[in-house]
Amino acid sequence: MKAILSKQCLSLTGMLERGIGYHLVRRKNGFFARRDSKGFVPPDGHWRFIVLCAELAQNKLHITDIRVSREELKQALYEANLFIAMQNLRLETYNARDILNLKTTFGL
């Protein structure tokens, strides 16, 4: 997952919420989600991190949008045992609005 930062935010790295097991890291071409190598990662941690970033993008304060590939989203939903939503993915890439619509549509 790639996070697109707002113009007011030069950098946003580290843990966004305790207990999810994912954090943002900076690479040459942007800011990306990364699974914590140490510690506990809950089964729905990846999905919760994607939703958290999508919700932050709604406010457009730090993050303006996110980009998640269908394969990464499928894997996150599979790990969280959200199989019906996983089977209904149609787009190649999902943005913040798509993630929030998916969450609402399937009551996730």
Backbone as CSV, one residue per row, in Angstrom:
resi,resn,N_x,N_y,N_z,CA_x,CA_y,CA_z,C_x,C_y,C_z
1,MET,0.836,-1.172,0.000,0.000,0.000,0.000,0.877,1.229,0.000
2,LYS,0.555,2.164,-0.847,1.276,3.425,-0.920,0.397,4.528,-0.346
3,ALA,0.972,5.340,0.525,0.274,6.495,1.090,0.768,7.750,0.381
4,ILE,-0.163,8.568,-0.077,0.172,9.829,-0.728,-0.059,10.940,0.286
5,LEU,1.013,11.632,0.648,0.942,12.650,1.692,0.457,13.988,1.140
6,SER,-0.133,14.780,2.037,-0.572,16.121,1.659,0.643,17.028,1.517
7,LYS,0.447,18.181,0.903,1.544,19.122,0.709,2.023,19.717,2.027
8,GLN,1.160,19.734,3.045,1.534,20.266,4.356,2.372,19.273,5.160
9,CYS,2.399,18.036,4.738,3.089,16.974,5.485,4.296,16.490,4.681
10,LEU,5.483,16.788,5.166,6.696,16.388,4.458,7.038,14.923,4.666
11,SER,6.717,14.398,5.845,7.060,13.017,6.155,6.071,12.464,7.176
12,LEU,5.780,11.188,7.069,4.914,10.501,8.022,5.370,9.048,8.076
13,THR,6.172,8.741,9.077,6.675,7.377,9.205,6.413,6.874,10.609
14,GLY,6.389,5.573,10.743,6.206,4.953,12.042,4.812,4.396,12.223
15,MET,4.546,4.015,13.457,3.290,3.386,13.822,2.170,4.430,13.882
16,LEU,1.037,4.125,13.273,-0.115,5.027,13.312,-1.083,4.655,14.426
17,GLU,-1.097,3.379,14.808,-1.967,2.907,15.891,-1.345,1.657,16.509
18,ARG,-1.378,1.587,17.823,-0.818,0.425,18.519,-1.644,-0.830,18.242
19,GLY,-0.960,-1.944,18.192,-1.635,-3.229,18.115,-2.038,-3.685,16.730
20,ILE,-1.784,-2.893,15.698,-2.156,-3.295,14.339,-1.066,-4.156,13.710
21,GLY,0.195,-3.846,14.012,1.294,-4.633,13.477,1.828,-4.133,12.151
22,TYR,1.451,-2.932,11.739,1.929,-2.333,10.496,2.332,-0.895,10.761
23,HIS,3.258,-0.392,9.953,3.682,0.996,10.063,4.065,1.514,8.677
24,LEU,4.245,2.823,8.577,4.657,3.438,7.319,6.172,3.607,7.300
25,VAL,6.756,3.339,6.151,8.185,3.555,5.943,8.375,4.396,4.684
26,ARG,9.451,5.163,4.679,9.759,5.988,3.513,10.723,5.232,2.609
27,ARG,10.398,5.242,1.330,11.294,4.698,0.314,11.564,5.798,-0.700
28,LYS,12.404,5.520,-1.669,12.741,6.539,-2.670,11.515,7.090,-3.386
29,ASN,10.569,6.226,-3.662,9.410,6.631,-4.457,8.135,6.828,-3.639
30,GLY,8.250,7.066,-2.333,7.055,7.375,-1.536,7.044,6.701,-0.178
31,PHE,5.856,6.669,0.414,5.640,6.098,1.745,4.771,4.850,1.608
32,PHE,5.223,3.746,2.221,4.567,2.466,2.028,4.313,1.759,3.356
33,ALA,3.289,0.911,3.363,2.973,0.098,4.539,3.992,-1.022,4.644
34,ARG,4.340,-1.342,5.882,5.276,-2.436,6.123,4.847,-3.192,7.372
35,ARG,4.864,-4.498,7.277,4.516,-5.353,8.405,5.642,-5.322,9.426
36,ASP,5.293,-5.193,10.700,6.291,-5.207,11.758,6.952,-6.580,11.814
37,SER,8.267,-6.600,11.833,8.986,-7.871,11.838,8.994,-8.515,13.216
38,LYS,8.832,-7.711,14.254,8.821,-8.234,15.619,7.474,-7.922,16.261
39,GLY,7.098,-8.741,17.201,5.860,-8.482,17.917,4.660,-9.157,17.288
40,PHE,3.525,-8.964,17.911,2.276,-9.598,17.512,1.579,-8.797,16.414
41,VAL,1.131,-9.491,15.385,0.329,-8.887,14.328,-0.997,-9.638,14.299
42,PRO,-2.113,-8.962,14.618,-3.402,-9.657,14.605,-3.792,-10.071,13.180
43,PRO,-4.648,-11.080,13.048,-5.056,-11.539,11.718,-5.656,-10.434,10.849
44,ASP,-6.371,-9.499,11.469,-6.985,-8.418,10.694,-6.151,-7.136,10.712
45,GLY,-4.900,-7.225,11.148,-4.044,-6.050,11.268,-3.801,-5.333,9.954
46,HIS,-3.549,-6.073,8.888,-3.298,-5.464,7.578,-4.542,-4.711,7.095
47,TRP,-5.707,-5.356,7.182,-6.963,-4.727,6.785,-7.228,-3.477,7.623
48,ARG,-7.031,-3.565,8.929,-7.266,-2.415,9.810,-6.325,-1.261,9.476
49,PHE,-5.085,-1.561,9.105,-4.137,-0.510,8.740,-4.571,0.186,7.446
50,ILE,-5.021,-0.587,6.472,-5.510,-0.015,5.210,-6.699,0.899,5.478
51,VAL,-7.638,0.445,6.304,-8.818,1.258,6.634,-8.408,2.517,7.392
52,LEU,-7.490,2.394,8.331,-7.015,3.553,9.089,-6.429,4.609,8.156
53,CYS,-5.612,4.188,7.215,-5.023,5.135,6.263,-6.093,5.741,5.353
54,ALA,-7.090,4.960,4.967,-8.196,5.485,4.157,-8.991,6.522,4.942
55,GLU,-9.210,6.265,6.224,-9.927,7.235,7.054,-9.113,8.508,7.251
56,LEU,-7.807,8.378,7.403,-6.948,9.562,7.496,-6.995,10.360,6.192
57,ALA,-7.097,9.673,5.074,-7.162,10.342,3.775,-8.457,11.144,3.612
58,GLN,-9.508,10.739,4.301,-10.767,11.503,4.260,-10.558,12.924,4.763
59,ASN,-9.754,13.068,5.813,-9.499,14.384,6.406,-8.532,15.213,5.583
60,LYS,-7.712,14.566,4.770,-6.727,15.211,3.908,-5.746,16.100,4.658
61,LEU,-5.532,15.807,5.946,-4.590,16.588,6.732,-3.160,16.078,6.535
62,HIS,-2.935,14.802,6.759,-1.602,14.210,6.589,-1.528,13.366,5.323
63,ILE,-2.546,12.554,5.103,-2.599,11.676,3.930,-3.743,12.146,3.041
64,THR,-3.470,12.305,1.747,-4.536,12.732,0.829,-5.197,11.552,0.138
65,ASP,-4.440,10.466,-0.056,-5.017,9.285,-0.699,-4.085,8.095,-0.475
66,ILE,-4.585,6.919,-0.805,-3.777,5.701,-0.742,-3.980,4.930,-2.040
67,ARG,-3.056,4.062,-2.340,-3.148,3.164,-3.485,-2.847,1.753,-2.990
68,VAL,-3.805,0.858,-3.210,-3.655,-0.540,-2.791,-3.958,-1.423,-3.994
69,SER,-3.052,-2.325,-4.309,-3.296,-3.239,-5.423,-4.361,-4.256,-5.019
70,ARG,-5.016,-4.810,-6.017,-6.051,-5.816,-5.757,-5.458,-7.015,-5.018
71,GLU,-4.247,-7.435,-5.389,-3.630,-8.595,-4.753,-3.328,-8.335,-3.282
72,GLU,-2.820,-7.151,-2.954,-2.540,-6.839,-1.554,-3.835,-6.767,-0.752
73,LEU,-4.864,-6.143,-1.327,-6.147,-6.038,-0.642,-6.783,-7.411,-0.464
74,LYS,-6.675,-8.246,-1.477,-7.197,-9.617,-1.396,-6.513,-10.378,-0.258
75,GLN,-5.196,-10.231,-0.144,-4.441,-10.901,0.914,-4.863,-10.382,2.290
76,ALA,-5.031,-9.070,2.430,-5.439,-8.480,3.715,-6.829,-8.972,4.124
77,LEU,-7.754,-9.039,3.187,-9.105,-9.519,3.488,-9.099,-11.015,3.806
78,TYR,-8.266,-11.770,3.116,-8.148,-13.210,3.381,-7.632,-13.452,4.799
79,GLU,-6.574,-12.718,5.187,-6.007,-12.862,6.530,-7.024,-12.518,7.611
80,ALA,-7.924,-11.569,7.304,-8.935,-11.133,8.265,-10.202,-11.992,8.201
81,ASN,-10.189,-13.054,7.374,-11.346,-13.949,7.205,-12.576,-13.226,6.665
82,LEU,-12.364,-12.279,5.780,-13.454,-11.525,5.150,-13.572,-11.985,3.693
83,PHE,-14.013,-13.232,3.533,-13.955,-13.912,2.247,-14.942,-13.365,1.216
84,ILE,-16.132,-12.965,1.631,-17.124,-12.478,0.670,-16.634,-11.183,0.023
85,ALA,-16.117,-10.268,0.836,-15.571,-9.025,0.290,-14.384,-9.333,-0.629
86,MET,-13.540,-10.277,-0.222,-12.364,-10.644,-1.005,-12.764,-11.148,-2.391
87,GLN,-13.836,-11.905,-2.473,-14.271,-12.473,-3.749,-14.912,-11.452,-4.671
88,ASN,-15.239,-10.274,-4.151,-15.910,-9.259,-4.956,-15.006,-8.115,-5.380
89,LEU,-13.702,-8.307,-5.317,-12.776,-7.265,-5.758,-12.681,-7.290,-7.276
90,ARG,-12.879,-6.140,-7.901,-12.891,-6.065,-9.363,-11.839,-5.114,-9.932
91,LEU,-11.466,-4.082,-9.201,-10.531,-3.076,-9.701,-9.090,-3.568,-9.582
92,GLU,-8.206,-3.028,-10.397,-6.779,-3.355,-10.303,-6.134,-2.642,-9.125
93,THR,-6.532,-1.389,-8.895,-5.984,-0.567,-7.816,-7.135,0.108,-7.084
94,TYR,-7.046,0.143,-5.764,-8.073,0.753,-4.931,-7.507,1.996,-4.252
95,ASN,-8.334,3.063,-4.169,-7.927,4.264,-3.452,-8.711,4.352,-2.144
96,ALA,-8.521,5.437,-1.408,-9.148,5.576,-0.086,-10.672,5.508,-0.173
97,ARG,-11.257,6.194,-1.128,-12.712,6.190,-1.270,-13.231,4.782,-1.567
98,ASP,-12.520,4.052,-2.420,-12.900,2.673,-2.737,-12.865,1.787,-1.492
99,ILE,-11.838,1.960,-0.658,-11.706,1.167,0.560,-12.866,1.450,1.508
100,LEU,-13.194,2.719,1.692,-14.295,3.078,2.592,-15.637,2.599,2.040
101,ASN,-15.818,2.633,0.729,-17.034,2.095,0.119,-17.119,0.590,0.314
102,LEU,-16.014,-0.096,0.169,-15.958,-1.548,0.386,-16.325,-1.879,1.836
103,LYS,-15.774,-1.106,2.755,-16.057,-1.313,4.176,-17.555,-1.125,4.460
104,THR,-18.162,-0.106,3.897,-19.579,0.171,4.108,-20.461,-0.877,3.425
105,THR,-20.134,-1.196,2.195,-20.945,-2.141,1.416,-21.033,-3.504,2.090
106,PHE,-19.920,-3.989,2.607,-19.894,-5.320,3.211,-19.952,-5.293,4.733
107,GLY,-20.145,-4.125,5.314,-20.273,-4.008,6.776,-19.051,-4.507,7.517
108,LEU,-17.887,-4.121,7.056,-16.634,-4.616,7.632,-16.175,-3.760,8.789
